[in-house]
Amino acid sequence: MRATDIAAPDYFHKVVDCQWACPAHTPVPEYIRLIAAGRYSDAYMINWRSNVFPGILGRTCDRPCEPACRRGRVEDEPVAICRLKRVAADFKDDIKARLPQPPAARNGKRIALVGAGPASLTVARDLAPLGYDCTVFDGDTRAGGMMRSQIPKFRLPDSVIDEETGFVLGLGVEFRGGTRIDSLSALLAQGYDAVVVGSGAPRGRDLDIPGRKEAAANIHIGIDWLSSVSFDHIHSIGRRVIVLGGGNTAMDCCRSARRLGGVDVKVVVRSGFDEMKASPWEKEDAAREGIPIHNFLVPKEFRHADGKLTGVVFEKVKAEYDARGRRRLVPAGEPDVLFECDDVLVAVGQENAFPWIERDIGIAFDDHGMPVVDPVTFRATHQKVFFAGDAAFGPKNIIWAVAHGHEVAVSIDKMLHGEDPAHRPAPAVTVINQKMGIHEWSYNNEVMPDERYAVPHRDNASALANIKVEVELGYDVKLALSEAGRCLNCDVQTVFSAPLCIECDACVDVCPMDSITFTDNGEEDDLRHRLRAPALNSSQDIYVADGLKTGRIMAKDEDVCLHCGLCAERCPTGAWDMNKYLIDVTHAGPACR
């Protein structure tokens, strides 16, 4: 194997598994250390730079960082990264003075942003401080997009949305609420230098099965129903409710129905429980509130009488797998199942809808009705139009929309400075030595054995009595400190200098994970099996250093290293050192040009 180039920006970035997995590349260990030190405002600002909505995401993020967390390799549960983000938001001071100020002079460039959701607001957050005139249009009178309309208040209070969207709009962004864009052609004709489409995936999928038309009065599209609930247009539902679908929207529907009068609320899913798209914690929250989930049932017919819905008939199915492991659902050969109900909420997916974009203005669409968007620049086939968030590639989640927004801002900034948006500069990297004394580090390198701390919840009686009462109470300061202590500080890297090594094997002896091996070089597959602990996770690189006096190499398995620093403490020559590796992903501005 070749020696590892640790100067490559992405090498240690990939070792910080949580940050690598986060679409916005939030420096997770950095802000968790600040929380442990009680520096909540500093932790908030680190989050605000990368993910824009720390308080919102601290309650609603899909948490792609947590399955990647290295803690999950030595215990059952990863660090509660998402809920610690909320801690930074809950306990911060007034941070308004730390936000960028609206520029004294504008640069003369005008940007139109369609939709006031996370993607558009992220673009505006990045461009407004640079002098761009950003105008955000939305059909709703308040900013937030799907964060406000589709996420129930018991998960995300309006006060949190108001504060964090207000931070963005306070940068000098013009918000035209209650202004629906009905023609992209007309918008372009107003002379904007760039247009960002961040309108989301606003159309819920329907079910075309017998009885749908006859019982339409009591069959509701999930996301539309949630929006009506959110804006206080709906205050009640029938006692017996069936929710069709297995995603997070279905979980929001069933929990909302319980609060609006649903006594017998069921979720019915065509797949198995483990295959549901809903996040595990969303399913747990539904179970905590007494909502059963029925699996492997496919809706077959809506039963009705005199124009009123009476129930849903389901076909029982089972999963079969072919030689490639691909699943298909086939009839189980069992009798159909009838669930009686008063209302049905259909939450079987979302679709994009662009009826307001004319098809003769230079924007190409594919066979599925999706715009043709460059995956690097997010630019459409019309040179002034960019897509971001769900509008770009279909439904995902808030953190992906934020990541898209950052990339769109870079593209627009480069384009309007006469540069090629396809050229994306490398991120900035800072490496800081962590040594304070012979056996003292500037970070806490103790590996805590604690299991994950549970987030307190409001009791069911009071939670179900009011749809606007927040259910999760969040960590208090004491619990936050304990949970922060579980972080393994994966951004503090073990750095090896071969010329200083005398191959005494002291580091090998002291390593608690057997992650260090001095051996002869070889092909990667062979070498991985010759390490003290075989490195079988091929997705994680091996740190290889040559130049040792014996001709051997040092090979360290990054997969199991705990970043405890014992190797650096034990090394008599200083060949091992601990360096904090902070990567700052490029955002719009002079650094990207």
N, C-alpha and C positions, 0 to 999 in steps of 0.2 A: 504494500500500500504506500501511496505517496504521503509525505508529511502534511499534516493539516495546516491550511492557511487560516489561522485564527484572526487575521486582519480582514477577511471577507465579512462584510456587514451581516450576512445572514447566518454565519456559522453559529455564533453564540446566541443569535436571535432565536434560532430553532431549538437551542437548549433551554431557553426560557419558554417552556411549552405552552404556558397559559397565554403569554403575550403573542406567541406565534399563532395560536389558534384563534385569537380575537381578531375579527375582521378589521377593527380600527387600531389594532396593535397597541392597546393600552398597557403601559408599563406596570403590570399588576404588583410584583413584589415591592416596587418602589413606593406605591401608595399604601400598601399594607403596612410597611415599616413605619410610615408616617402616622398611620392610625394607631399603631402600637405605642408611638411616642406622644400621642394625644394631639398631634398636629393635623386636626381635621380639615381646616381650611386649605392647608398645603396639599393634602391628599385630594380634596375636591378639585383644586385647580389643575392638578395633573390629569385627573379624569376629564375635566371640562375641555382641556385642549384636545384630547384624542376622541372621546366619545360624546362630548357636547351635552349630554343629558344624564348626569350621574344620578340624580334623584329619581328620574323616570326609569332608567335602566336598572338601578338598584332594586327596583320592585318588579320589573317586567322582562328583563333580558332573558333570552333563551340559553344563555350561559355556555357558549361553545368553549369557553376557557376551562370550565370545571372538569369535563371528561378528560382534558389534556393534563390536568394538574398532576404533578409528580407525586404529591401526597397520596393520590389514589393508587399508586403502585405499591405502597407499603401498608396501607390501611383500606378499609372498605369505602370511606368517604373522602372526597377531595376537600380542600379548603373552601369555605363558603365565600368565594370571591365576590359573587353578586351582592350578597347581603352586606358584606363589608363596604362595598361601594355605597350602599344606602347609608351606612354609618357616617361616611364622610359628608354626605348631603345633610343628614339629620342634625349633626353636631357642629357644622361649620359656623363661622362667624359671618357677619355681613361682608360679602366678597365683592360687592359692586365696584369698589375702588380699584380692585385688582383686574377688572375686565378691561379689554381694549376700549379706548375712547373713540367716539365718532371722529373721523378725520376732519381737520380744519378745512382742507381743500379736496375737492373731488377730482378724479382723473378724466371725467368726461365720458366714461363708458357706462352704458345702461344695460342692466341684466333683468330680465323678466323671469320669474319663477312661478310655475303653475302648481298649486297645491302647497299648503302650509304644514306639511308633515315633516318627519325627521330628515328626509333627503334634502328637500328644498331649504329648510332652515339651516342645515349644515353648510350648504353652499353659501348661503347668505352670511353665516357666521364667519366663514373664511375670507370672503371677498369684500364685505363692507368695510372692515378696518383698513383695507388697502386702497380705499378711495372709490370703489365702484358704487354706482347708484343701483341698489337692489330693491326691486318691487316684487312683493309676494302677493299672489292672488289666490283666494280660496272662497268657495261657495258658503262656507260657514263663517260666522261672525267672529269667531275666536280661533287663534292659531293652535296647531297641534295635530291636525289631520287625524289619522287613524288612532293616534295615541289618546286623543280625546273622545273620538266617536265610537271606538270599538272595544276599548279596554274598560271594564266596569270600574266604577268609582271605589268599590270595596277593595280593589287591587291597586288603583292609581287615583288618588284624590285630585280634584281640579286644582287645588292650591299648589301642588307640586308642578303640574303642567303650566299653570300661569306663571310661576316663578321662572322656570327654565326656558320657556318660550319667550318670556319677557326679557331675559338676559340677551337673547339673540336680537329681538326687535329693538332693544335699547342701543344697539350699535349703530343706529342711524338707518335701519332698514324700514322701508315703507311697507305697511301691511294694508292691503285692500280686502278686508273681510266682507263677506256677503257679495262678492263679485265673482260670478262663475264665468269661466272662459268657455265660450261656445264655438270659437273659430281660431285655430292656430294661425291660419292665413291672415286674419285680421290683426292678430297680436304682432306678427312679424312686420306687418305694414306700418306699425307704430314706430319703427326705426330702432328697435332694441338691437344691441350689438351681439347678444346671445340670449337664447331662451332655454330654460331648464324645465323639463317635464318631470315633475315629482308627484304625479297625481295618484300613485298607488295602484292597487288592484281592487277597484271599487265595486265589482259585481260579484255577488255570491252565486254559486252554481245551484241549479234547481234539479228536481227529479221528475222525469216524465214517465210516471207510472199510472196505471188505472186509478181513477178517483181524484187525481190531482186538481182538475178543474172544478169538479163538483164540490169538493171540500175546501176550496181555496181560501175561504174566509178564516179558517183556523190553521192554515199552513203558512209558516212565515220563513223567509230567508234569514238565516242566522245573523249575518253582519248588518243587514238592514234593521232587523229587530233590535240588536244591541245598540245601534245608533239612535233609534227612536227612544229606547230606554235612557240612553245617556243624555239626550236632550229633553227629557221629561215629557215626551209625547205619549209614552206608554207607562202605566202604573200598575197593571195587573195582568194576570194570565190565569188560565183554567187550573183546576186542582190537579188534574192528571196530565202530565206533559211528557212527551217523548222527544228526545234530542237525537237527531241522526247525524253521525259523524264522529271521528275519533281524534280530531286535532284540538289545538288550544282554544279555537273559537267555540268548539262544542263544549269544552269545559267552562268557558265563560258563560255560554248560554244556559247550561244546566244550573250553574250556581246562581245566576241572576234569576232564573225561573223560581228557584226555591225562595228567594227573597220577595218575589212579587205574588205569592199566593199558591205556588205549586207545592202540593203536599206529596204527591206521588210522582216524582220526577225520575225518569230513566234515561240513560244514554245507551244507544244501540249502535254497534259498530260491525262492519262487515269483516274486519280482520280480527286477529287474535289480540289479546290484551297487550302483550309485549311488542306487537308490531304497530300499535297505535302511534300516530304522529304527535300526540300530545306529550308535553314534557312530563317526566315522572312525577315532579312535584305538583304539577297541575292535577294529575290523576289522584295523587294523595290528598290534595285539598278537597276534591270532589268526594272522595271516600270519607274524609273526616266529617263532611256535612251530610252523610247518610245517603248519598246518591249512588245507586248501583249501576254498573256497566255490564251490558250484555254483549257478548262477542259472537262472531261467526253467524250473524244474522243479516240477510240482505232484504231490504224493503221490496215488497212485491205488489202491494195494493193498499190504497187508502180506503178504508171502509167509511161509509157515510149513510145518513138517513135524513130525508127531508132537507137536503142541503147542509147538513151539519156533520162534522167529522165525528166518528164514533170509535175509530181504532185504526191500527196499522197491522197488515199481515206480513209476516217475514218468512223467508225460506231459510232453512238451516243449511249451512255450507261447512265444508272442511277444507283444509289446506293440503295440496299435493305438491310435491317438488320433483322437478326433472333432474336429469343427470348433472346439469350445471348448477343445481341448487335454486333455480328459479321457481317461484311460488305461483300457483294458480288456485283459485277457489272453485270447487266443484260441489254439486248438490250432495248433501250428506245422506239422502234417502230417508230422512225422518219427516214426520208430519210438520206442516206449517205451524208457525207460532202467531197467535193473535194477542196483541197488547191493546187494551182499550185505553182511550185517551180523549182529552178535550182539545188539546193543541199540539202541534208538531213544530219543532224548530229545525230547519234544514241547514246543517253546517258541514257540508260535504266538500268544501273547497271554494276558492275564490278565483276570479278571472279578471284579466285586464279588459278595459273597455275604452276605446279611443274614438267615439263617434264625432268628437269635435275636431279631430285632425283630418283635414282634407287629404285625399289620396292623389292629388295632382300638384303638390307643392314641393316635390323632390324628396319626400320621406318614404323609403321603401319599407314594406311590411312582409313578413314571411307567411307561410301557409296557415299558421295558427293565429294570425292577426296581431302578432307581436312586431314591434319595430325592429329593423335591422340595426343593431347597436355594436359599435366597436368595443370589445371587451377590455381594452386598455384605456382608451380615451373617453369612453361612454358617449361618443359622438354619433349622431344619426347620419344618414346619407345626405341630409341637408347640413351644410357646414356650420350653421349658426345654432343648430338645435342639439341639445344633449338630454339624455334620459338618465334617471337615477332612482334608486330604491326599487320598489315592486314594479314600477312602470318600465324599468329597463329590462329585467329578465324574469319577471313573474314574482309571485308572493314568496317572501322570506321573512325577515323580522327587522326590528328597529336597528340593531347594531349593524346589520348589513346595509341598511339605508344610509346610516351615518358614514360608513366606509365608502360607499358610492359617492356621497356628497363631497367628501374630501377629494376624491379623484377627479370629479367633475370640476371642482374649483381650480385644481391644478391645470386641467386642460384649458379652461376658459382663460385663466391668467396667462398661460403661455401663448395661446392663440392670439389674444389681444395685444401681446407684445411682439407679434410677428414671428413666433417660434413654433416649431413642430410639436403639437401636444403629444405625439407618440413617443417623444424622447422624455423618459421619466428619470430624473436624477436619483442617484443613490441616497439613502437616508444618512443622516448625521449620526456618528457614533462617538460616544465618550467612554473612555476606560479610566477608572480611578482606583488607585491602590487603596486597599482597605486596612493596611497595617498601621497600628498605633504604637505597639510595643512588641517585644519578642513573642509573647503569647497573648496578645490582646488585639481584637478586631473592632472596627468601627460599627459592626452590626452584631446582633445577637445570633450566634451560631449554634445555640443549643437546639437539639432536635427533640421537640416536645412529643411525648407519647400519647397526648390527649386525642380522643375521638372527637368528631365534629360536634359542635354545640348546636342544639336545636334553637330555632328562632321562635320566640314566644308568639302565640296566637290569641286573639280574643275568643272568649268562650262562645260556643255555638248559639246559645240563646240570644245573646245580644248581637252577635254577628248577623244572624239570619233575620233579625227584627228590622234592620235598616239597610237598604241597599247601598247607602253612601258611607257607611261606617267601615273604615279600613280594618281588614281582618288580621293581617300580619302586623305585629307591633314593632318589629325590628329589634336588633340587639341594643341593650343598654351599654354603657361604657365598660362595665366589668366584663360582660360576655364578649364584647368586641375585642378587648385586650386578649382574652383567652383564645378566641378563634384566630386572631392575628398571629399568635404565637405558634400556630400550627404550620405557618408558611415556612418553606425550606429555603427561602432566599435564593432561588435558582438563577437570579441575575448576577449573583456574586460568583464569578467563575474561577475555577482552578486553572492557573496559567503555569506552564512548565517551561523551564529554560534548560535545554540539554547540556550546554557547556558547563553549567554549574553542578551538574549531577555527578556524584561519585558512585552511583549504583549500590548504595548500602542497603537498599530495600527497606529502610525505615518506614517509608510511606506505604509500602505494600503491607507491612506488618500491622500498621495502625489503622488502615482503612476498614471501617466497619462493614462495608458492602463488597469487599474484594473486587473493586472496580479498576484497580491499577495492576498492570502486568508488564514486566520487562521480559522481552522474548525476541526471538528471531522474526524478521519480517516475513510476509507471505501474502498470498492472495486473500481478499477480504473474507470469502466464505470459509477458508481454512483458518484464518486468524481468529475469526469470531468464535470458533469452537475450541481454540487453544488458550483462551484467556482463563484467568483464575475462576471467574464466573462466566460461563459461555454467554456471549452477547447475542441473544436470539431475536431481539427487536430490531429488524433491519431498517425501520423508519427513523431510528436514532443513530446518528453518526458515532464513529469511534474516533477519539482524539489520538492521533498518531504523531509522535515526535522522534526524529532521527538525530544523528550527530553525536550519539553516545560513544564514549571511548572504546567500548567493547564491540561496537558495530551492531549492537542490538537496538531495538526501538522501545520506547515507552508507549503503551497502548492503554487508554482509559475509556471505559464504557460509560458514555454520557447518560445512558438510559437509567442506571441505578445509582449514580453519584448523588449524595445528599447535600453537597456543597457545605459540609460541616467545617472544613478548613483544618482537620486534624493532620492531613498530609503536610500542609504548609507549616503547622506548628511543630511537627516532628522533624522536618527536614533540617539537617545540620548545616547545609550550605546555602539555603535560600533558593534552591532550584524550583521549589513550588511557591507560588504566591496566590493571593486572593485579590481579584480585580472586579470591581463593580462595572458591569457592562450595560450602559444605557443607550438604547437605540431610539432615535427620534425620527419617525417616519415623516418624509417631506410633505409639507402642506403648501398651499398657494402662497406666493410671496417671492421676494428676491432670491431666496434659497433654492427655489424650484426653477429658476431661469439661468 
